[in-house]
């Protein structure tokens, strides 16, 4: 099966071109190394409707089996990625963000402040990642092999989760 990923960065300043996005390229590198083709990479402002619509389109049109987002998961008044993600959710996958927070807590206690979520819509797994390149690297490298297996189960490529 061809593995396809889409990347969405939530950043007002990145969208306006006032700040270089450094997390998106990190996500691209890691997913490509895992064998995924990056079919779309978009920077949008912290606008819930725009973020939801973009993710919904990717999932509903079957463009990618994995959507990875970066940014918008903190406490800022404009941060709305978890809300945008939950708005289009068909199933919630709490274990992935729980695992990321637990792993990140080894490096910083601020990991507990992440509001990241993970959901399924159609045949697409959507995972919210942190906004910093360092945290994205730590989290995504930690969960990538399990994400890959989850996508295989979701799409019917694999049939069992049990280890042999």
N, C-alpha and C positions, 0 to 999 in steps of 0.2 A: 504494500500500500504506500502510496505517496503521502508523506507527512507534510502538512502545511500549517504555518503559524502566521498570525497577524499580531502586530504590535501597536498599542495605543498608549501615547504619553499624554497625561493631563497636566498642562502647564500654561497659565495665562501668559507669562513672560516668554516662554518658548514659542507659543503660538504667534505672538507679536514679533518674533525675531529678535527680542531684546536679550535673550539668554540661550546659549548653546545647550542642546539636549545631550547629556552624556550617558544617561541610562539606556535610552533606546538602542544605541550602538552596542552596548554591553549585552543586552537581551538578544539582539541579532546574532552576535558572535556565538553565544552559548547555544541558542537553538539550532543554528546552522551546524555547529560542531556535533550536535545530537542527531543530525540528519534531517532536519526540517527545512523546507523551503519557506522563506519569508515572502508572503504574497502581498502584504500591505504593511506599511509603517506610517503612522499618522500622529501628528501632534495637534491636539485640540485644546481650547481653553477649558477652564474649570466650569463647564456648563452642563448640568446633568442631562438635559434633553439631547444635546449634541452627542455626548459620550454614549448614552443609551442607544440612540439611533444608529450610531456607527457600529457598535457591538452587535446589535440586533440584526443589522443588514448582513454582516459577515456570517453570523450563525445561520440565519434563515435562508440565505442564498447558498449555504454549504461551501463557502469559499475557504474555510480553514477549520481544522479540528481542534486547534488550540489558539486562544487569544490570551496574550499576556499584556497586562497594563502596568504602567509605572506612574507613580505620583497620585496626589489627591486622596491619600488614605490617612492623613493626619487630622489635627484638631483645628486647622485654620477655618475661618468662616466660609471660604470658597471651596475647601476640600469636599468633593462629592462623589468620588469614584465608587466607594462601596454602595452608595445609594443608587447610582446609575446602574451598577451591576445587578443589584438586587431587584431593581425595577423590571428587568427582563428575564430574571431567573425562572427556570422550570423546576430545578432541583438545587438544593444547597449542599455543598461539600465542605463541611466545617474542618475536617482533619488537616487539609493542606495549609490553610493560614494558621491554624493552631500549631502545626509542626514548624512552620517558618518562624513564628514568634518564639517558640521554645528554643529553637536552634539559635536565633539571633540574640536571645537573652544571655547567651554565653559571652557575647561580645559587648553588649550594651543593655542596661536595664531599660532604656527607652524603647526597646522592642515592644514592651507591654502597651505602648501608646498607639500601636498600629491598629487601624480599624479595617484592615484588608479582609476581603471575603473571596470565596471561590464558589462558582456555580456552574451548572450545566444548562445549556439552552440547545435544543435539538441535538445534533451530534458534535457539539462544540463545548470544550472545557474552557472556562474563563477564569483566570487567576489574577488577582490584584497583587502587584509587587510593590516594594517601597520605591521612593523617589530617588534615593542616592545611588550612584553607581556602585559604591562599596557594598551597600546592603543588598542591592539587586544581585550582585555577583554571589555573595554569600548564600542568599536565599535560593536563587535559581539553580546554582550548582548543587545545593543540598537536595532539592526536590526533583530535579530533572528526570532521573531514571524512573521515579514513581509516577511522574506526570505522563511520561511516555507509555508506561503500562496502563495507566488510567485511560488514556486516549485509545489504546488498543482495545480495551474492554468496551468502552463507549461506542466505538465504531464497529464492533463485532470481529475485529481482527484477531483478538484473543478471547477465549471463552471462560477462563478460570483465573481467579486471583490467588488460589491456594498455592503455597510453595510445595515443591516436591521434595 
